[in-house]
Amino acid sequence: MTTLLHLDASARPGLSGQDAYGSHTRRLSARFVAQWRQHQPDARVIYRDVGQHPPTPVSGQWIHAAFTPEAQREDWMHEALRESDALIDELLAADVIVAGVPMYNFGPPAQCKAWVDNIVRVGRTFGFDRSRAGDPYWPLLAGLGKRAVVLTSRGDYGYDGGKMQGKNHVEASLFTALSYLGITEHHSIVVEYDEYADERLAQSLRDAEVAVDALAARLTAAMA
């Protein structure tokens, strides 16, 4: 049975086209999961809404606890890492991470960055040893067959070879962190023209939904 970790990072509640001022990325992530379930009805879905319920940002106590060997942690350290442990457990359980992540000021929302900071953790998702020859860091999730899908939206257009070339830091930010952990198969689909709210946005949404359906079909077939 395939397990999906379904993340939504938009501050907007609801789905565009269905709810007033609803989110395009929530619309795409919900469609991806629905399409997946059509192909694999027994798929398990873990849902985490970091947009409406942001993880606690990393603190000095979190860092102190994370870099203290588990056997030496005090009670307050276990408490400081409790939320991080839950988020990592969800990541470890998932075969596919599908994340609806809008662009906010050229990068992912702060809520999403807080999730990343909580799941990139020494001893759980990456290893670190100063005495190790060569690179002291290594991924702990490599070779597990995990895949990541980011469904994003942008207010403007032209980030892929157009007028805004080089100003998109959404997918690269997420895929760099996940690759560091060993999750190296990545897919992304985008909606543009949100701020224009005209036919170009409508066409971009239609194109994105076609791409979502095709990607869900392709990945379910590959993982059958």
Buried (B, 14 or more C-beta within 10 A) or exposed (E): EBBBBBBBBBEBBBBBEEEEEBBBBBBBBBBBBEBBBEBBEEBEBBEBBBBEEBBEEBEEEBEBBBEBEEEEBEEEBEEBBEBBEEBBEBBBEBBBBBBBBBBBEBBBBBBBBBBBBBBBBBEBBBEEEEEEEEEEEBBBBEEEEBBBBBBBBBBBBBBEEEEBEEBBBBBEBBBEBBBBBBBBBBBBBBBBBBEEEEEEBEEBBEBBBEBBBEBBBEBBEEBE
